Amino acid sequence: MAMRSETSPSRRPAGSAVLRESVTVTIRHAVFEELAESGYARMSMEAVTRRAGVGKAALYRRWPSKEAMVLDLVSEVAEEHLPTTEDSGSLHGDIERFIRDAMDALRHPLVARIVPDLLAESTRNGRLGKSLHESVIVPRRVAVATVLRRAVHRGELPADIDLSLAIDLFGAPLYFRVFAAGGATDDAYVTRLANAVLAGVNASR
């Protein structure tokens, strides 16, 4: 899982304290490994410090709580892996590229273990669920909406499509395949899925 090696100035502490980037990177790796191994509910700040080999102060200088820490780091990684909105020349091409990009991210061993756990935890923890929705889900829906509106302008889609439903179709089948149903996700599957999503999007009226 790619992670940033720089600390955003907006999260730097006041006063003379300076956050060492190397320590921050070590903590990030420890957080994601602990999430994958223990899950959000069982994960603790103490377990992260042990895995990272740092003191508690190193964590609390950066984040006030486990929830703030997880949301901050998950949001950063999610932002780094936003789907591209670059024009491939056709809606079918945009859909297929979205599927391939999403699949590359979901195949990462840590992501495959962390995402289902966070989704489940979000149903029990309303504040966590709302924050993850705003920082992870909403930016992806905005990116897909950009792709769909461009297809409308190109004349590939009718102007009266149900935009919300069409956005759902971009990601839902793939996420279900990877995290619930299982099965092959090879090139042949990607091609079939892209065709099916395109048909579904066209029917979203």
C-alpha positions, 0 to 999 in steps of 0.5 A: 500500500503506497503511503505518503512520506511527508507530513502535511503542514496542516497537521504539524504541531504548534510550538517548537515540536517537529514531527520526524518524517521517518517516524511518521512513515514507520507509524503509518506502516504499523497502523495498516499492518495492525488494522489488517491483523487485528481489525479496527475494534481490537486495534489499540494505540498501544499495539501500534506503538509496539509494532512501530517501536516508538513511544506513545508520545510519538502517536499522540503528538500526531493524532489525539485518538485511534479514530483520528489516526485511522481516518487520517491515514486511510483518507490519505491513501484513498486520496492517492488512489482516486480513480482518474478522470482523464478522458480515454475517448469513450465511456467504455474505455473510461469504465474499463480503466476504472475497473482495472485501477480499482482492481489493482488497489483491491488486490493489495493484500493489506487493502483486501483485509482492511477494507471489509473490516472498516466497512463492517465497523462503519455499520456499528460506529456511526461517526466512523462510518460518516467520516469514511463516507465523506473522505473515501466514498464521496470523492470517488463518486464525484470522480465517476460523476465527472466521467458520466457527465462527460459521456452525456456531453459526448452524446454517449448517454442520455441526459436523463440518466439516473446519475446516482444509480449509474455511479453505483454500477461503476464500483458495486459489482467489482467490490462484491466480486472481490470481497463477497462472491470471489472468483476470477478477476482476469482480463476476460472478466474485466472485459465482461464486467466493463460491457455489463456496466456499460449496458447497465449505465445506459439503462439507468433512466 
